[in-house]
Amino acid sequence: MYEKANKDKLDFIQKGLKDYSSQRNYDFGPNSRENISNLSKYISHRIINEYDLIREILSQYNFQKVDKFIQEVFWRVYWKGWLEHRPDVWKDFVNSTPNYHEEDYKRAINGETGIECFDDWVNELKTENYLHNHTRMWFASIWIFTLNLPWELGARFFMKYLFDGDAASNTLSWRWVAGIQTQGKNYIARESNIRKFTNQRYMNTALNENASPLENHKIYSIKEVKELHTKQKYKNIVLFESDLNLSQRFSFFKNYKNVFLLLLDNENRNIKLSKKVLDFKNALLEAFAKEISNSQIINEDGFNKLNEEFDVIYPSVGENMDFLNRKIKNSSKLHYIGLKEDIFCWQFSKKGFFNFKKNIPEVINYLLHEDDLFN
């Protein structure tokens, strides 16, 4: 898996990156993805570390030529940092019980709405476990404003089937489309936009193009993120499939007696995942285990037997963090290991993306000059 991810990364950097800015918004269908990176399923699990990816790109290209792609990578970093400062947004999402019409919902998730593009995308999501980023925006807008379904159900539907499903990016993107992330500014899918950027594949799509944004007046106070460390404290370490970064930690993991890899089953998740997604995540853990000889995959029972103190690769706000909060009542037993890059970037994630964007030059300067990550 790591070898395949590295090959895909190099292919994109060498062949696809130069045209990414002009071609990235086009969705030519699942059999024609040469205009995008196809790296999100690796980045979301840190099989490819986003900071290493940026460093590698900037070693070969001038920033101005690749700024669109780098901004897309930074959106993921920003969303994660934003949610770290407001974990109650995630909590409210997974605990929500929105009202909806059962038959309308079933037609939507079965691709039987009669909206050709939407129904095709439902089937594509289930078979390919991926949707183009632009299409995800259209899909979410149609779901919310044309089909009048709760955004929370759509966000769960994505998480169930996406290989690159990420708690922060997925949840906050759906909120953004709905108009509650940036209050009062929703995203409207338009027939002309879909027609243009699908290369005329979908014509005369009847949509609600005059919808008002949803309303949610709850104010989430900013909280300080958990204290993260970069040095080992205990002899054992636990990590989840959400951060399988080896590029910066290969020697680091060798210092442990045991490296425990934990994949939550659906019994331990608020949002149930499809079998294909769980199998994909398990394959990632198996790939990691082949690289690190002192590692082993465990289940919940194995985790429950870890009575002693241990280090944890910080999983960020989401299902894995929820699991730890449920299982470990005495948080002093855990020593969270994080990346210095995350700690640095998240300080700029308390406000909107514009604030983060204006600090990208400072972030890049930090990335290019911060070589000693574990001292």
C-alpha positions in Angstrom: 0.0 0.0 0.0 2.8 2.4 0.9 4.6 1.5 -2.4 1.4 2.1 -4.4 0.7 5.4 -2.6 4.3 6.6 -3.4 4.0 5.6 -7.0 0.6 7.4 -7.4 2.1 10.5 -5.7 5.1 10.6 -8.0 3.0 10.1 -11.1 0.8 13.0 -10.1 3.7 15.3 -9.3 5.5 14.5 -12.5 2.5 14.3 -14.9 -0.7 15.8 -13.5 0.3 18.6 -11.2 1.2 21.1 -14.0 -2.4 21.2 -15.3 -4.1 20.7 -12.0 -5.1 24.4 -11.6 -6.9 24.7 -14.9 -8.5 21.2 -14.9 -9.2 20.4 -11.3 -12.9 21.4 -11.3 -13.9 19.1 -14.2 -15.5 15.8 -13.3 -15.1 13.6 -16.5 -16.4 10.5 -14.7 -14.9 7.6 -12.7 -12.9 6.3 -15.7 -11.2 9.6 -16.4 -9.4 11.0 -13.3 -6.1 12.1 -14.8 -7.0 15.8 -14.0 -6.9 15.3 -10.3 -4.4 13.8 -7.8 -6.4 10.7 -6.6 -4.3 10.9 -3.4 -7.0 11.7 -0.9 -7.5 8.2 0.4 -3.8 8.0 1.2 -3.6 11.5 2.7 -6.7 11.1 4.9 -4.9 8.1 6.6 -1.5 9.7 6.4 -0.1 6.9 4.3 1.0 10.0 2.5 1.8 12.8 5.0 0.4 16.1 3.8 3.4 18.1 5.0 5.9 15.8 3.3 3.8 16.1 0.1 4.0 19.9 0.2 7.7 19.8 0.8 8.3 17.5 -2.1 6.2 19.6 -4.5 7.9 22.8 -3.5 11.3 21.2 -4.0 10.3 20.8 -7.7 7.9 23.7 -8.4 7.6 27.4 -7.7 4.7 28.0 -5.3 2.8 30.2 -7.7 2.6 27.4 -10.2 1.1 24.9 -7.7 -0.7 27.1 -5.2 -4.2 25.7 -6.0 -3.2 22.2 -5.2 -1.3 23.2 -2.1 -4.3 25.2 -0.9 -6.5 22.1 -1.3 -4.1 20.2 0.9 -4.1 23.0 3.4 -7.9 23.0 3.4 -7.7 19.5 5.0 -5.2 20.8 7.6 -7.4 23.8 8.3 -10.6 21.9 8.7 -8.9 19.5 11.2 -7.5 22.4 13.2 -10.9 24.2 13.2 -12.6 21.1 14.6 -9.9 20.6 17.2 -10.8 24.0 18.6 -14.5 23.2 18.5 -15.0 19.5 19.2 -18.6 20.1 20.2 -19.5 20.6 16.5 -18.6 16.9 15.9 -20.4 15.8 19.1 -23.6 17.6 18.1 -23.3 16.1 14.6 -23.0 12.5 15.6 -25.7 12.8 18.3 -28.2 14.6 16.1 -31.6 13.1 15.3 -33.0 15.2 12.5 -36.5 14.8 11.1 -36.9 13.5 7.6 -39.3 11.7 5.3 -38.2 8.0 5.2 -39.3 7.4 1.6 -37.5 10.5 0.3 -34.4 9.4 2.1 -34.6 5.8 0.8 -34.9 7.1 -2.8 -31.9 9.3 -2.3 -29.6 6.6 -0.9 -30.7 4.1 -3.5 -30.2 6.5 -6.4 -33.8 6.6 -7.3 -34.6 10.3 -7.2 -35.0 10.8 -10.9 -32.2 13.4 -11.0 -29.8 11.7 -13.4 -26.6 13.1 -12.2 -27.4 12.6 -8.5 -28.5 9.0 -9.0 -25.3 8.3 -11.0 -23.2 9.8 -8.2 -24.9 7.7 -5.6 -24.0 4.5 -7.5 -20.5 5.9 -8.1 -20.0 6.5 -4.4 -21.0 3.0 -3.5 -19.0 1.3 -6.2 -15.9 3.5 -6.4 -15.9 4.8 -2.8 -15.0 8.2 -4.1 -16.5 11.3 -5.6 -14.8 14.2 -7.2 -14.5 17.2 -4.9 -16.6 19.5 -7.1 -19.2 16.7 -7.4 -19.4 16.4 -3.6 -20.4 20.0 -3.4 -23.1 19.5 -6.0 -24.3 16.3 -4.4 -24.5 18.0 -0.9 -26.4 21.0 -2.3 -28.9 18.8 -4.2 -29.4 16.6 -1.1 -30.1 19.7 1.2 -31.8 22.2 -1.1 -33.5 20.1 -3.8 -34.3 16.9 -2.0 -34.9 18.7 1.3 -33.0 16.1 3.4 -31.0 16.9 6.6 -27.4 17.6 6.0 -26.4 15.3 8.9 -27.8 12.3 7.0 -25.9 13.2 3.9 -22.7 13.6 5.9 -23.2 10.2 7.4 -23.9 8.7 4.0 -20.6 10.0 2.7 -18.7 8.7 5.7 -20.2 5.3 5.3 -18.9 4.9 1.7 -15.9 7.2 1.2 -12.4 5.7 1.4 -11.1 9.1 2.2 -13.9 9.9 4.8 -12.5 12.3 7.4 -14.4 13.6 10.4 -13.3 17.2 10.0 -13.3 17.7 6.2 -16.5 15.8 5.7 -18.6 17.3 8.5 -17.4 20.9 8.0 -17.8 20.7 4.2 -21.4 19.6 4.6 -22.0 22.4 7.1 -20.4 24.9 4.6 -22.7 23.8 1.8 -25.7 24.1 4.1 -24.8 27.7 5.0 -24.1 27.1 8.7 -20.3 26.8 8.7 -20.0 30.3 7.2 -23.3 31.5 8.6 -25.7 32.7 5.9 -23.6 31.7 2.9 -24.7 28.4 1.4 -23.5 26.7 -1.8 -26.1 26.3 -4.6 -25.6 23.6 -7.3 -26.6 25.1 -10.6 -27.6 23.3 -13.8 -25.2 25.4 -15.9 -22.3 24.7 -13.6 -22.9 20.9 -13.6 -23.3 20.9 -17.3 -20.1 22.8 -17.9 -17.8 20.9 -15.5 -19.1 17.4 -16.4 -18.2 18.2 -20.0 -21.9 18.2 -21.0 -22.6 14.8 -19.6 -25.6 16.1 -17.7 -28.1 18.5 -19.4 -31.2 20.2 -18.3 -31.0 19.2 -14.7 -34.0 20.6 -12.7 -32.7 21.9 -9.4 -33.7 24.4 -6.7 -31.4 27.2 -7.4 -33.0 29.8 -5.2 -32.7 28.1 -1.8 -31.9 30.1 1.4 -29.2 28.9 3.7 -30.1 26.7 6.7 -30.1 28.4 10.1 -28.2 27.3 13.1 -27.5 30.0 15.6 -25.5 28.0 18.1 -22.2 29.6 18.9 -19.3 27.2 19.6 -16.7 28.6 21.9 -13.1 28.0 21.0 -11.3 25.5 23.2 -7.6 24.8 23.6 -6.4 21.6 21.8 -5.1 18.7 23.7 -1.4 18.9 24.7 0.6 16.9 22.1 4.2 15.7 22.5 6.8 14.5 20.1 8.9 12.3 22.3 8.3 8.8 23.6 7.2 8.4 27.3 6.0 4.8 27.7 7.2 1.5 26.3 4.0 0.8 24.3 2.1 2.9 21.8 -1.4 2.7 20.2 -2.4 4.1 16.9 -5.5 4.1 14.7 -5.9 3.9 10.9 -6.4 7.7 10.8 -2.6 8.4 11.2 -0.3 5.7 9.7 2.5 8.1 8.9 5.8 6.2 8.5 7.9 8.7 6.7 8.7 10.7 9.8 8.3 7.9 12.4 9.9 4.7 11.1 12.8 4.8 13.5 10.6 6.3 16.2 8.3 3.2 16.2 11.3 0.9 16.5 12.0 2.3 20.0 8.7 0.8 21.4 8.3 -2.7 22.9 4.9 -3.0 21.2 3.1 -0.9 18.5 -0.6 -1.7 18.7 -2.8 -1.0 15.7 -6.5 -0.6 16.4 -9.3 -0.5 13.9 -12.8 0.1 15.4 -15.6 -2.1 14.2 -19.1 -0.8 13.7 -20.1 -1.6 17.2 -17.7 1.0 18.4 -18.7 3.7 15.8 -21.4 6.3 15.8 -21.4 6.3 12.0 -21.5 2.7 10.6 -19.1 2.1 7.7 -19.6 -0.1 4.7 -17.7 -3.4 4.6 -15.6 -2.1 1.7 -14.5 0.9 3.8 -13.7 -1.2 6.8 -11.8 -3.7 4.6 -9.8 -0.8 3.1 -8.9 0.5 6.5 -7.9 -3.0 7.7 -5.7 -3.4 4.6 -3.9 -0.1 5.5 -3.2 -1.5 9.0 -1.8 -4.7 7.5 0.4 -2.7 5.2 1.8 -0.8 8.2 2.3 -4.0 10.2 4.5 -5.4 7.3 6.7 -2.3 7.7 7.0 -2.3 11.5 8.1 -5.7 12.9 7.1 -4.9 16.5 3.5 -4.0 15.6 0.4 -6.0 15.9 -3.3 -5.5 15.0 -5.7 -5.7 17.9 -9.4 -5.4 18.5 -11.4 -3.8 21.3 -10.7 -6.8 23.6 -7.0 -6.5 23.0 -7.2 -2.8 23.8 -9.1 -3.5 27.0 -6.2 -5.6 28.2 -3.8 -2.7 28.0 -4.1 -1.8 31.7 -0.7 0.0 31.8 0.1 3.5 30.6 0.9 4.0 27.0 1.6 6.5 24.3 -1.0 7.2 21.6 -0.6 8.7 18.1 -3.1 11.5 18.5 -6.2 10.5 16.3 -7.8 14.0 16.2 -11.5 14.7 16.9 -13.6 11.9 15.5 -14.6 8.3 16.0 -11.2 7.2 17.3 -11.0 10.1 19.8 -14.5 9.3 21.0 -13.5 5.7 21.6 -10.5 6.8 23.7 -12.7 9.2 25.7 -15.2 6.4 26.4 -12.6 3.8 27.3 -10.0 5.8 29.2 -11.5 7.7 32.2 -8.1 8.7 33.6 -6.6 10.7 30.7 -3.3 11.0 32.6 -2.6 7.4 31.5 -2.3 8.6 27.9 0.7 10.4 26.4 -0.5 11.9 23.1 2.1 12.0 20.3 1.5 14.5 17.6 3.4 16.3 14.8 5.0 19.7 15.3 3.5 20.7 11.9 0.0 20.1 13.2 0.7 22.1 16.4 2.1 25.0 14.3 -0.7 25.0 11.7 -3.6 24.7 14.1 -2.9 28.0 15.7 -4.1 29.6 12.5 -7.3 27.5 12.4 -9.4 29.3 15.0 -11.1 31.6 12.4 -12.1 31.3 8.8 -10.0 29.9 6.0 -9.0 33.4 4.8 -7.1 33.9 8.1 -5.4 30.6 7.6 -4.7 31.4 3.9 -2.9 34.6 4.7 -0.6 32.7 7.0 0.3 30.0 4.4 3.6 31.8 3.5 4.6 31.6 7.2 3.5 27.9 7.4 5.5 27.0 4.3 8.6 28.8 5.7 8.2 26.7 8.8 7.8 23.5 6.8 10.8 24.1 4.7 13.1 24.9 7.6 11.8 22.6 10.4 13.8 19.4 9.8 14.4 18.0 13.3 10.9 16.8 14.1 11.6 14.7 17.2 14.1 16.8 19.2 
